[in-house]
Amino acid sequence: MRYLPRVLLLNLLAIMLMGAPTLFAEDKLSDLQRIDAAWQNYVRELTRSGDLIRDQAFSNSVINRFEGYRSVMAIAAVNYANLLFPDRNTPEYIPDFGPLVNYCAPAPSYKYGMFHLDPAGTYRVRGFRGDAELIDFQQQAGWYGENEGENQIITKVNITFDKIDTGVGKDGYYDFILSNKEQSGRWWKLEEDVNALFIREFYVDFDTHPRSATFHIDRIDAPEKKTTSVSEVDEAVFRLEAMARAQDYLNLCLRMGNAFPEGDNMVREERYDQGGGQIDQRYFQARYNVKQDEALILEWPVPKACRFWSFALYNDYWQVLNYGNRQTHLNSGMVDLDENRLATMVISHRDPGYQNWIDVDGHDTGILLARAKICGKATVPRMRKVSFNNLHSELPATMKKVIPMERKSQLAIRREHYLHRYSR
């Protein structure tokens, strides 16, 4: 057998000496590969969302497609806020749903916020009650992407602020404990597996300059940690993987315009309590289709026992229309009822001169979504299409009318309320 050349022997020896560091580097590279793969998978999901926009039958104009791409980015933004940002030991209020975070059908009468919690934690909840007519606390297990399968979020309990012993005083401030184990003093039970508190402030009367509520949550049994940053490889990878799962799941909102096999202008009842919706609220929706020379007449008998209800319009991707500057929604504090508590509303491009008008804001097609909170025996609303020119003969003679100057005043009041609510 021939001897190996001296140079080759030296090279082999160097490789052997460097073996341990090389293996260590490969171990680190494996973790890097994991995080890179999670990121690449998320980018692929974003690309798939864009493909989905182009595949929709209603995505047939530049403006419609722009709204679709805008919806994709809204979903991306909310996923970042809820999956990459939170620390359950030092929870912070995360604004959710609304004019800026506009995805998956926000209600114009609500202001939304979210806290992410540890199911085993003990938290102090305090703040200012504000001027909202109603505040709903929703305990839920999971957020989009944290679990696999259809039931991404399981709503455990919905309860209104006034049903909890919050200690709210005449000055409007409150203070109580939230945990899974009973505490002395003012305490609200954190239900099993709950890791998020979702808050809705209900604003019914828009002729107001409301002060929003404030919510401060501190974990009083927080474990000692060297850092509040993400420091574990598995957690970092999980969060990015959850981003991809959430994007994939929330694509359902981008397909919403094609989710009505019964056809346009046909209202049906839906359930959303396993997707983040309220247990004690009923939902009715339809895909509307109305041209410039047409109008839709919407009728709904309002139950006597009904805490809150509303009707709002959305584009084909489930983004709410501009309710701060246009009358694209009506709620229980705005609609004029007849003597039998029948709500009759008109959906159209042009202002028909009636109090109960819902403006489509230039959208021939879109989605109507109605909410009925603690509303007893509510029936499914009825909707029918008529010629805009024949509208007056199709409506009750007693329906309340408004003149252009009154409408202008209504819109100014709406905008002022909107600006106060969001403190802009």
Backbone hydrogen bonds in HBPLUS format (Angstrom, degrees):
<---DONOR---> <-ACCEPTOR-->    atom                        ^
c    i                          cat <-CA-CA->   ^        H-A-AA   ^      H-
h    n   atom  resd res      DA  || num        DHA   H-A  angle D-A-AA Bond
n    s   type  num  typ     dist DA aas  dist angle  dist       angle   num
A0009-LEU N   A0005-PRO O   3.05 MM   4  6.38 156.4  2.11 152.5 159.5     1
A0010-LEU N   A0006-ARG O   3.01 MM   4  6.27 158.6  2.06 151.6 156.8     2
A0011-ASN N   A0007-VAL O   3.01 MM   4  6.29 150.8  2.10 143.4 151.7     3
A0012-LEU N   A0008-LEU O   2.93 MM   4  6.22 156.0  1.99 150.7 156.8     4
A0013-LEU N   A0009-LEU O   2.96 MM   4  6.18 158.2  2.01 149.5 155.5     5
A0014-ALA N   A0010-LEU O   2.99 MM   4  6.20 154.5  2.06 144.3 150.8     6
A0015-ILE N   A0011-ASN O   3.03 MM   4  6.31 153.5  2.11 144.9 151.9     7
A0016-MET N   A0012-LEU O   2.97 MM   4  6.26 153.4  2.04 147.2 154.3     8
A0017-LEU N   A0013-LEU O   2.93 MM   4  6.19 160.7  1.97 151.8 156.6     9
A0018-MET N   A0014-ALA O   2.98 MM   4  6.14 143.1  2.12 141.3 151.1    10
A0019-GLY N   A0016-MET O   3.15 MM   3  5.07 159.4  2.19 102.1 107.8    11
A0022-THR N   A0018-MET O   3.04 MM   4  6.15 154.2  2.11 152.4 160.6    12
A0023-LEU N   A0019-GLY O   2.99 MM   4  6.27 156.5  2.04 156.1 161.6    13
A0024-PHE N   A0020-ALA O   3.06 MM   4  6.32 160.0  2.10 151.5 157.3    14
A0025-ALA N   A0021-PRO O   2.89 MM   4  6.15 154.6  1.95 147.3 154.0    15
A0026-GLU N   A0022-THR O   2.93 MM   4  6.23 150.4  2.02 144.2 152.8    16
A0027-ASP N   A0023-LEU O   2.92 MM   4  6.27 146.7  2.03 146.8 155.8    17
A0028-LYS N   A0024-PHE O   3.08 MM   4  6.44 160.1  2.12 150.3 154.5    18
A0029-LEU N   A0025-ALA O   2.76 MM   4  6.00 151.0  1.85 145.3 155.0    19
A0030-SER N   A0026-GLU O   2.87 MM   4  6.10 138.5  2.04 139.8 150.2    20
A0030-SER N   A0027-ASP O   3.12 MM   3  5.10 124.3  2.44  92.0 106.1    21
A0031-ASP N   A0027-ASP O   3.38 MM   4  6.85 150.0  2.48 144.5 150.2    22
A0032-LEU N   A0028-LYS O   3.00 MM   4  6.36 156.8  2.06 147.6 154.9    23
A0033-GLN N   A0029-LEU O   2.64 MM   4  5.90 151.9  1.72 149.2 157.7    24
A0034-ARG N   A0030-SER O   2.97 MM   4  6.26 147.1  2.08 140.2 148.9    25
A0035-ILE N   A0031-ASP O   3.07 MM   4  6.43 163.1  2.10 153.4 155.6    26
A0036-ASP N   A0032-LEU O   2.86 MM   4  6.02 158.0  1.91 150.4 157.4    27
A0037-ALA N   A0033-GLN O   2.79 MM   4  5.89 154.6  1.85 145.8 152.9    28
A0038-ALA N   A0034-ARG O   2.99 MM   4  6.24 154.2  2.06 146.7 153.5    29
A0039-TRP N   A0035-ILE O   3.03 MM   4  6.26 155.2  2.09 143.3 149.7    30
A0040-GLN N   A0036-ASP O   2.85 MM   4  6.10 166.0  1.87 153.3 157.2    31
A0041-ASN N   A0037-ALA O   2.90 MM   4  6.03 151.4  1.98 144.6 152.4    32
A0042-TYR N   A0038-ALA O   3.05 MM   4  6.30 151.0  2.13 141.4 149.0    33
A0043-VAL N   A0039-TRP O   2.93 MM   4  6.29 159.3  1.97 155.0 160.5    34
A0044-ARG N   A0040-GLN O   2.95 MM   4  6.20 152.5  2.03 142.9 150.5    35
A0045-GLU N   A0041-ASN O   3.01 MM   4  6.34 147.9  2.11 142.2 150.9    36
A0045-GLU N   A0042-TYR O   3.01 MM   3  5.00 115.2  2.45  93.2 109.2    37
A0046-LEU N   A0042-TYR O   2.94 MM   4  6.34 151.9  2.02 150.7 158.6    38
A0047-THR N   A0043-VAL O   2.95 MM   4  6.27 156.1  2.01 147.9 154.4    39
A0048-ARG N   A0044-ARG O   2.84 MM   4  6.14 153.5  1.91 147.5 155.2    40
A0049-SER N   A0045-GLU O   2.91 MM   4  6.19 147.4  2.02 144.7 153.3    41
A0050-GLY N   A0046-LEU O   3.08 MM   4  6.47 153.0  2.15 146.7 153.3    42
A0051-ASP N   A0047-THR O   2.90 MM   4  6.27 154.1  1.97 148.8 156.7    43
A0052-LEU N   A0048-ARG O   2.83 MM   4  6.06 150.8  1.91 145.2 153.6    44
A0053-ILE N   A0049-SER O   3.06 MM   4  6.41 149.1  2.16 145.6 152.9    45
A0054-ARG N   A0050-GLY O   3.26 MM   4  6.62 161.3  2.30 149.1 152.3    46
A0055-ASP N   A0051-ASP O   3.02 MM   4  6.27 133.7  2.24 142.5 155.8    47
A0055-ASP N   A0052-LEU O   3.13 MM   3  5.02 129.8  2.40  92.7 106.5    48
A0056-GLN N   A0053-ILE O   3.35 MM   3  5.70 156.8  2.40 107.9 114.1    49
A0059-SER N   A0056-GLN O   3.02 MM   3  5.27 157.8  2.07 108.9 116.1    50
A0065-ARG N   A0061-SER O   2.95 MM   4  6.11 163.4  1.98 151.4 156.4    51
A0066-PHE N   A0062-VAL O   2.84 MM   4  6.02 151.6  1.92 146.2 154.6    52
A0067-GLU N   A0063-ILE O   3.02 MM   4  6.31 157.8  2.07 148.0 153.1    53
A0068-GLY N   A0064-ASN O   3.03 MM   4  6.36 143.9  2.17 141.0 151.3    54
A0069-TYR N   A0065-ARG O   2.94 MM   4  6.31 162.7  1.97 157.4 159.7    55
A0070-ARG N   A0066-PHE O   2.88 MM   4  6.08 156.4  1.94 150.6 158.0    56
A0071-SER N   A0067-GLU O   2.99 MM   4  6.16 145.2  2.11 137.6 146.4    57
A0071-SER N   A0068-GLY O   3.08 MM   3  5.07 118.8  2.47  93.9 108.9    58
A0072-VAL N   A0068-GLY O   3.07 MM   4  6.48 149.8  2.16 147.3 155.4    59
A0073-MET N   A0069-TYR O   3.15 MM   4  6.51 156.5  2.21 148.9 153.8    60
A0074-ALA N   A0070-ARG O   3.00 MM   4  6.29 145.5  2.12 144.2 154.2    61
A0075-ILE N   A0071-SER O   3.03 MM   4  6.32 157.0  2.09 151.3 156.3    62
A0076-ALA N   A0072-VAL O   3.00 MM   4  6.31 154.3  2.07 144.5 152.2    63
A0077-ALA N   A0073-MET O   2.90 MM   4  6.08 152.7  1.97 143.8 150.7    64
A0078-VAL N   A0074-ALA O   3.06 MM   4  6.34 160.9  2.10 149.5 153.5    65
A0079-ASN N   A0075-ILE O   2.99 MM   4  6.14 150.5  2.08 147.0 155.4    66
A0080-TYR N   A0076-ALA O   3.04 MM   4  6.28 156.7  2.09 146.1 151.9    67
A0081-ALA N   A0077-ALA O   3.06 MM   4  6.35 165.3  2.08 149.7 153.1    68
A0082-ASN N   A0078-VAL O   3.09 MM   4  6.17 152.4  2.16 143.1 149.3    69
A0083-LEU N   A0079-ASN O   2.86 MM   4  5.65 139.2  2.03 149.0 157.1    70
A0084-LEU N   A0080-TYR O   3.04 MM   4  5.15 150.9  2.13 128.4 137.4    71
A0090-THR N   A0087-ASP O   3.13 MM   3  5.48 140.8  2.30 107.3 117.6    72
A0094-ILE N   A0114-MET O   2.91 MM  20  5.03 157.2  1.96 145.5 152.3    73
A0114-MET N   A0094-ILE O   2.96 MM  20  5.03 138.1  2.14 127.5 140.6    74
A0096-ASP N   A0112-TYR O   3.34 MM  16  5.17 171.3  2.35 111.0 111.6    75
A0105-ALA N   A0318-TRP O   2.84 MM 213  5.09 164.6  1.87 159.8 155.6    76
A0110-TYR N   A0107-ALA O   3.09 MM   3  5.45 166.7  2.10 117.4 121.4    77
A0203-TYR N   A0109-SER O   2.66 MM  94  5.07 163.6  1.69 161.3 166.2    78
A0111-LYS N   A0201-GLU O   2.86 MM  90  4.98 135.1  2.06 132.6 145.7    79
A0201-GLU N   A0111-LYS O   2.85 MM  90  4.98 159.6  1.89 142.2 149.2    80
A0113-GLY N   A0199-ILE O   2.94 MM  86  5.08 142.5  2.09 144.2 148.3    81
A0199-ILE N   A0113-GLY O   2.78 MM  86  5.08 176.5  1.78 155.9 156.3    82
A0115-PHE N   A0197-LEU O   2.90 MM  82  5.13 147.3  2.01 142.5 152.6    83
A0197-LEU N   A0115-PHE O   2.83 MM  82  5.13 160.2  1.87 148.0 154.6    84
A0117-LEU N   A0195-ASN O   2.77 MM  78  4.58 162.4  1.80 115.9 121.3    85
A0121-GLY N   A0118-ASP O   2.84 MM   3  5.08 165.8  1.86 119.7 124.3    86
A0220-ILE N   A0122-THR O   2.91 MM  98  5.93 149.9  2.00 151.1 161.0    87
A0123-TYR N   A0178-LEU O   2.84 MM  55  5.10 171.6  1.84 152.4 155.0    88
A0178-LEU N   A0123-TYR O   2.78 MM  55  5.10 164.2  1.81 152.6 157.1    89
A0124-ARG N   A0218-ASP O   2.82 MM  94  5.27 163.1  1.84 156.2 160.0    90
A0218-ASP N   A0124-ARG O   3.01 MM  94  5.27 156.3  2.06 145.3 152.2    91
A0125-VAL N   A0176-PHE O   2.80 MM  51  5.39 173.5  1.80 167.3 169.1    92
A0176-PHE N   A0125-VAL O   2.87 MM  51  5.39 158.9  1.91 155.6 162.8    93
A0126-ARG N   A0216-HIS O   2.95 MM  90  5.27 157.9  2.00 149.8 156.9    94
A0216-HIS N   A0126-ARG O   2.77 MM  90  5.27 154.8  1.83 168.8 171.9    95
A0127-GLY N   A0174-TYR O   3.25 MM  47  5.64 152.1  2.34 140.1 138.3    96
A0174-TYR N   A0127-GLY O   2.96 MM  47  5.64 156.1  2.02 152.9 158.4    97
A0214-THR N   A0128-PHE O   2.96 MM  86  5.03 156.6  2.01 138.3 144.1    98
A0129-ARG N   A0172-GLY O   2.65 MM  43  5.23 174.2  1.66 162.8 164.9    99
A0131-ASP N   A0211-ARG O   2.83 MM  80  5.38 156.3  1.89 160.3 161.3   100
A0133-GLU N   A0202-PHE O   2.99 MM  69  5.84 120.8  2.36 159.6 172.6   101
A0202-PHE N   A0134-LEU O   2.66 MM  68  4.96 175.9  1.66 164.5 162.9   102
A0161-PHE N   A0135-ILE O   2.80 MM  26  5.34 153.2  1.87 152.6 157.2   103
A0136-ASP N   A0200-ARG O   2.80 MM  64  5.11 164.1  1.82 153.2 158.4   104
A0200-ARG N   A0136-ASP O   2.99 MM  64  5.11 161.4  2.02 147.9 153.2   105
A0137-PHE N   A0159-ILE O   2.86 MM  22  5.44 176.5  1.86 160.7 159.7   106
A0159-ILE N   A0137-PHE O   3.03 MM  22  5.44 157.2  2.08 149.8 157.2   107
A0138-GLN N   A0198-PHE O   2.81 MM  60  4.97 152.8  1.88 155.8 161.9   108
A0198-PHE N   A0138-GLN O   2.84 MM  60  4.97 169.3  1.85 153.7 153.4   109
A0139-GLN N   A0157-VAL O   2.99 MM  18  5.36 151.0  2.07 150.6 158.7   110
A0156-LYS N   A0139-GLN O   2.84 MM  17  5.53 156.6  1.90 150.0 156.8   111
A0157-VAL N   A0139-GLN O   3.41 MM  18  5.36 156.8  2.46 138.7 140.5   112
A0140-GLN N   A0196-ALA O   3.10 MM  56  5.48 167.5  2.12 154.8 155.6   113
A0195-ASN N   A0140-GLN O   3.18 MM  55  6.51 147.6  2.29 143.4 147.0   114
A0141-ALA N   A0154-ILE O   2.91 MM  13  5.16 164.6  1.93 144.9 148.2   115
A0154-ILE N   A0141-ALA O   3.10 MM  13  5.16 163.5  2.13 140.4 145.6   116
A0146-GLU N   A0143-TRP O   2.91 MM   3  5.65 167.0  1.93 148.7 152.7   117
A0152-GLN N   A0150-GLU O   2.94 MM   2  5.70 129.4  2.20 109.0  93.8   118
A0163-LYS N   A0160-THR O   2.87 MM   3  5.54 162.0  1.90 123.2 129.3   119
A0164-ILE N   A0161-PHE O   3.21 MM   3  5.66 169.0  2.22 115.9 118.9   120
A0166-THR N   A0164-ILE O   2.87 MM   2  5.51 124.3  2.18 110.7  94.0   121
A0175-ASP N   A0166-THR O   2.88 MM   9  5.70 164.9  1.90 173.3 169.9   122
A0169-GLY N   A0173-TYR O   3.00 MM   4  5.75 147.7  2.10 149.5 156.1   123
A0172-GLY N   A0169-GLY O   2.91 MM   3  5.29 161.4  1.95 112.1 117.8   124
A0177-ILE N   A0186-ARG O   2.96 MM   9  6.17 159.3  2.00 135.1 141.5   125
A0188-TRP N   A0177-ILE O   2.79 MM  11  6.20 151.8  1.87 162.0 171.7   126
A0179-SER N   A0188-TRP O   3.32 MM   9  6.80 151.1  2.41 155.7 164.1   127
A0190-LEU N   A0179-SER O   2.68 MM  11  4.73 157.7  1.73 115.3 118.2   128
A0194-VAL N   A0191-GLU O   3.20 MM   3  5.68 162.1  2.23 131.3 132.9   129
A0236-ALA N   A0232-GLU O   3.04 MM   4  6.31 163.0  2.07 154.8 159.6   130
A0237-VAL N   A0233-VAL O   2.94 MM   4  6.19 166.5  1.96 160.1 163.2   131
A0238-PHE N   A0234-ASP O   2.88 MM   4  5.98 160.7  1.92 145.3 151.5   132
A0239-ARG N   A0235-GLU O   2.94 MM   4  6.14 159.9  1.98 152.4 156.6   133
A0240-LEU N   A0236-ALA O   3.29 MM   4  6.58 160.7  2.32 147.3 151.4   134
A0241-GLU N   A0237-VAL O   2.89 MM   4  6.11 160.6  1.93 154.9 161.3   135
A0242-ALA N   A0238-PHE O   2.77 MM   4  5.95 148.7  1.87 148.4 157.6   136
A0243-MET N   A0239-ARG O   3.07 MM   4  6.36 139.7  2.24 136.8 146.9   137
A0243-MET N   A0240-LEU O   3.12 MM   3  4.99 122.7  2.46  91.1 105.6   138
A0244-ALA N   A0240-LEU O   3.33 MM   4  6.76 150.6  2.43 145.4 150.9   139
A0245-ARG N   A0241-GLU O   3.10 MM   4  6.48 161.0  2.14 148.6 153.8   140
A0246-ALA N   A0242-ALA O   2.80 MM   4  5.95 161.9  1.83 153.6 158.4   141
A0247-GLN N   A0243-MET O   2.98 MM   4  6.14 159.8  2.02 145.6 151.1   142
A0248-ASP N   A0244-ALA O   3.00 MM   4  6.20 160.7  2.04 148.9 154.1   143
A0249-TYR N   A0245-ARG O   2.88 MM   4  6.12 162.4  1.91 151.0 155.9   144
A0250-LEU N   A0246-ALA O   2.85 MM   4  5.96 171.2  1.86 156.2 158.7   145
A0251-ASN N   A0248-ASP O   3.32 MM   3  5.37 154.1  2.39  99.1 106.6   146
A0252-LEU N   A0249-TYR O   3.20 MM   3  6.25 171.4  2.20 124.0 126.3   147
A0253-CYS N   A0250-LEU O   3.03 MM   3  5.71 153.4  2.10 116.2 121.7   148
A0254-LEU N   A0251-ASN O   2.90 MM   3  5.10 126.7  2.19 101.8 116.2   149
A0255-ARG N   A0251-ASN O   3.21 MM   4  6.62 131.9  2.46 144.7 157.8   150
A0255-ARG N   A0252-LEU O   3.25 MM   3  5.17 137.4  2.44  92.3 103.9   151
A0256-MET N   A0253-CYS O   3.29 MM   3  5.08 162.1  2.33  98.7 103.7   152
A0258-ASN N   A0255-ARG O   2.86 MM   3  5.64 160.9  1.90 127.5 133.7   153
A0259-ALA N   A0256-MET O   2.97 MM   3  5.00 161.3  2.00 118.9 117.8   154
A0257-GLY N   A0316-ASP O   3.05 MM  59  4.51 122.2  2.40 164.3 152.3   155
A0263-GLY N   A0260-PHE O   3.02 MM   3  5.73 166.8  2.04 121.4 125.7   156
A0265-ASN N   A0287-ARG O   2.62 MM  22  5.71 169.9  1.63 160.3 163.7   157
A0268-ARG N   A0285-GLN O   2.93 MM  17  5.61 159.1  1.98 150.4 155.4   158
A0285-GLN N   A0268-ARG O   2.85 MM  17  5.61 158.7  1.89 160.1 166.7   159
A0270-GLU N   A0283-TYR O   2.86 MM  13  5.28 162.5  1.89 140.4 143.0   160
A0275-GLY N   A0272-TYR O   3.05 MM   3  5.17 160.4  2.09 112.7 114.3   161
A0277-GLY N   A0272-TYR O   2.59 MM   5  4.62 143.5  1.72 156.4 143.6   162
A0374-ILE N   A0280-ASP O   2.89 MM  94  5.53 172.3  1.89 169.2 171.5   163
A0282-ARG N   A0372-ALA O   2.89 MM  90  5.09 164.2  1.91 140.7 141.6   164
A0372-ALA N   A0282-ARG O   2.92 MM  90  5.09 147.0  2.03 148.1 151.9   165
A0284-PHE N   A0370-ALA O   2.98 MM  86  4.94 159.1  2.02 135.4 139.9   166
A0370-ALA N   A0284-PHE O   2.65 MM  86  4.94 168.7  1.66 158.1 161.4   167
A0286-ALA N   A0368-LEU O   2.99 MM  82  5.22 146.4  2.10 141.8 147.8   168
A0368-LEU N   A0286-ALA O   2.79 MM  82  5.22 166.3  1.81 158.8 163.6   169
A0288-TYR N   A0366-GLY O   2.88 MM  78  5.50 139.6  2.04 129.4 141.1   170
A0366-GLY N   A0288-TYR O   3.26 MM  78  5.50 145.3  2.39 144.5 143.1   171
A0290-VAL N   A0364-ASP O   2.84 MM  74  5.20 166.1  1.86 153.2 157.2   172
A0294-GLU N   A0291-LYS O   3.04 MM   3  5.19 161.3  2.07 116.5 117.2   173
A0388-PHE N   A0293-ASP O   2.96 MM  95  5.33 174.0  1.97 124.0 124.2   174
A0295-ALA N   A0386-VAL O   2.90 MM  91  5.44 147.7  2.01 157.4 156.3   175
A0386-VAL N   A0295-ALA O   2.86 MM  91  5.44 164.1  1.88 161.3 164.9   176
A0296-LEU N   A0347-ILE O   2.88 MM  51  4.94 162.8  1.90 148.1 153.6   177
A0347-ILE N   A0296-LEU O   2.84 MM  51  4.94 162.8  1.87 147.3 152.6   178
A0297-ILE N   A0384-ARG O   2.81 MM  87  5.38 164.9  1.83 162.4 165.5   179
A0384-ARG N   A0297-ILE O   3.02 MM  87  5.38 150.3  2.11 141.1 150.5   180
A0298-LEU N   A0345-MET O   2.84 MM  47  5.02 172.6  1.85 149.6 152.2   181
A0345-MET N   A0298-LEU O   2.76 MM  47  5.02 166.3  1.78 153.1 158.1   182
A0299-GLU N   A0382-ARG O   2.84 MM  83  5.23 163.6  1.87 153.1 158.5   183
A0382-ARG N   A0299-GLU O   2.90 MM  83  5.23 165.1  1.93 155.6 159.2   184
A0300-TRP N   A0343-ALA O   2.90 MM  43  5.18 148.5  2.00 143.5 153.1   185
A0343-ALA N   A0300-TRP O   2.90 MM  43  5.18 173.4  1.91 142.2 142.9   186
A0302-VAL N   A0341-ARG O   2.89 MM  39  5.58 165.7  1.91 166.6 164.8   187
A0307-ARG N   A0373-LYS O   3.15 MM  66  5.69 125.5  2.46 154.8 168.4   188
A0307-ARG N   A0374-ILE O   3.17 MM  67  5.47 155.8  2.24 124.3 130.7   189
A0308-PHE N   A0373-LYS O   3.38 MM  65  5.05 149.0  2.49 137.6 137.3   190
A0373-LYS N   A0308-PHE O   2.73 MM  65  5.05 154.7  1.79 150.7 158.6   191
A0332-SER N   A0309-TRP O   2.84 MM  23  5.27 131.6  2.08 164.7 157.7   192
A0310-SER N   A0371-ARG O   2.96 MM  61  5.36 147.8  2.06 147.2 152.4   193
A0371-ARG N   A0310-SER O   2.97 MM  61  5.36 152.5  2.04 142.5 150.7   194
A0311-PHE N   A0330-LEU O   2.83 MM  19  5.48 161.4  1.87 165.6 170.2   195
A0330-LEU N   A0311-PHE O   2.95 MM  19  5.48 156.1  2.00 155.3 163.1   196
A0312-ALA N   A0369-LEU O   3.06 MM  57  5.53 157.6  2.11 140.7 147.7   197
A0369-LEU N   A0312-ALA O   2.99 MM  57  5.53 165.3  2.01 159.0 163.5   198
A0313-LEU N   A0328-THR O   3.18 MM  15  5.89 143.5  2.32 160.6 171.1   199
A0321-LEU N   A0313-LEU O   3.15 MM   8  6.08 166.8  2.17 146.5 143.1   200
A0314-TYR N   A0367-ILE O   2.80 MM  53  4.97 141.0  1.95 146.9 157.6   201
A0367-ILE N   A0314-TYR O   2.86 MM  53  4.97 158.3  1.91 128.6 135.7   202
A0315-ASN N   A0319-GLN O   2.87 MM   4  5.44 155.6  1.92 148.9 152.8   203
A0318-TRP N   A0315-ASN O   3.03 MM   3  5.38 157.6  2.09 120.9 120.3   204
A0323-TYR N   A0321-LEU O   2.73 MM   2  5.86 114.9  2.16 121.5 106.2   205
A0326-ARG N   A0322-ASN O   2.97 MM   4  5.82 135.5  2.17 149.7 162.7   206
A0359-ASP N   A0327-GLN O   2.77 MM  32  5.44 169.5  1.78 139.7 142.1   207
A0334-MET N   A0331-ASN O   2.92 MM   3  5.43 166.8  1.94 121.9 126.2   208
A0335-VAL N   A0331-ASN O   3.28 MM   4  6.38 148.7  2.38 165.5 174.6   209
A0338-ASP N   A0342-LEU O   3.19 MM   4  5.45 157.3  2.24 135.0 141.1   210
A0341-ARG N   A0338-ASP O   3.02 MM   3  5.28 156.8  2.07 122.1 121.2   211
A0346-VAL N   A0356-ASN O   2.89 MM  10  6.30 157.5  1.94 160.4 167.1   212
A0358-ILE N   A0346-VAL O   2.73 MM  12  6.02 160.2  1.77 168.4 169.3   213
A0348-SER N   A0358-ILE O   3.32 MM  10  6.75 153.7  2.39 160.0 166.4   214
A0360-VAL N   A0348-SER O   3.32 MM  12  5.95 157.9  2.37 136.1 138.2   215
A0402-VAL N   A0353-GLY O   2.90 MM  49  5.23 158.0  1.95 120.6 126.2   216
A0355-GLN N   A0400-LYS O   2.92 MM  45  5.67 169.4  1.93 141.8 144.0   217
A0363-HIS N   A0360-VAL O   3.04 MM   3  5.37 157.5  2.09 114.9 122.0   218
A0378-ALA N   A0376-GLY O   2.97 MM   2  5.77 135.2  2.18 104.3  91.3   219
A0390-ASN N   A0387-SER O   3.04 MM   3  5.26 139.3  2.21 102.9 114.4   220
A0391-LEU N   A0388-PHE O   3.17 MM   3  5.04 164.5  2.19 106.1 109.4   221
A0393-SER N   A0390-ASN O   3.20 MM   3  5.69 128.2  2.48 109.0 121.1   222
A0394-GLU N   A0391-LEU O   2.93 MM   3  5.13 142.4  2.07 105.0 116.8   223
A0399-MET N   A0396-PRO O   3.22 MM   3  5.64 171.5  2.23 115.1 117.3   224
A0406-GLU N   A0403-ILE O   2.96 MM   3  5.35 123.4  2.28 111.7 126.2   225
A0407-ARG N   A0403-ILE O   3.06 MM   4  6.41 155.9  2.12 155.4 163.0   226
A0408-LYS N   A0404-PRO O   2.93 MM   4  6.16 158.1  1.98 149.7 155.7   227
A0409-SER N   A0405-MET O   3.08 MM   4  6.29 151.4  2.16 139.5 146.8   228
A0410-GLN N   A0406-GLU O   2.90 MM   4  6.20 154.3  1.97 147.6 154.9   229
A0411-LEU N   A0407-ARG O   2.95 MM   4  6.23 159.4  1.99 155.6 159.8   230
A0412-ALA N   A0408-LYS O   3.06 MM   4  6.29 149.4  2.16 141.7 150.1   231
A0413-ILE N   A0409-SER O   2.97 MM   4  6.22 157.8  2.02 151.4 157.1   232
A0414-ARG N   A0410-GLN O   2.92 MM   4  6.15 156.9  1.98 146.8 153.6   233
A0415-ARG N   A0411-LEU O   2.98 MM   4  6.18 161.8  2.02 146.2 150.2   234
A0416-GLU N   A0412-ALA O   3.03 MM   4  6.23 160.8  2.07 147.0 152.3   235
A0417-HIS N   A0413-ILE O   3.01 MM   4  6.24 161.9  2.05 152.2 156.6   236
A0418-TYR N   A0414-ARG O   2.99 MM   4  6.19 164.2  2.01 150.8 155.5   237
A0419-LEU N   A0415-ARG O   2.92 MM   4  6.17 161.1  1.95 155.4 159.2   238
A0420-HIS N   A0416-GLU O   3.08 MM   4  6.31 157.7  2.13 146.8 152.5   239
A0421-ARG N   A0417-HIS O   2.85 MM   4  6.08 160.2  1.89 155.9 162.0   240
A0422-TYR N   A0418-TYR O   3.16 MM   4  6.38 159.6  2.20 150.8 154.6   241
A0423-SER N   A0419-LEU O   2.86 MM   4  5.70 101.3  2.49 131.4 149.1   242
A0424-ARG N   A0419-LEU O   2.99 MM   5  5.22 160.4  2.03 144.7 150.2   243
A0423-SER N   A0420-HIS O   3.15 MM   3  4.78 154.8  2.22  94.8 102.3   244
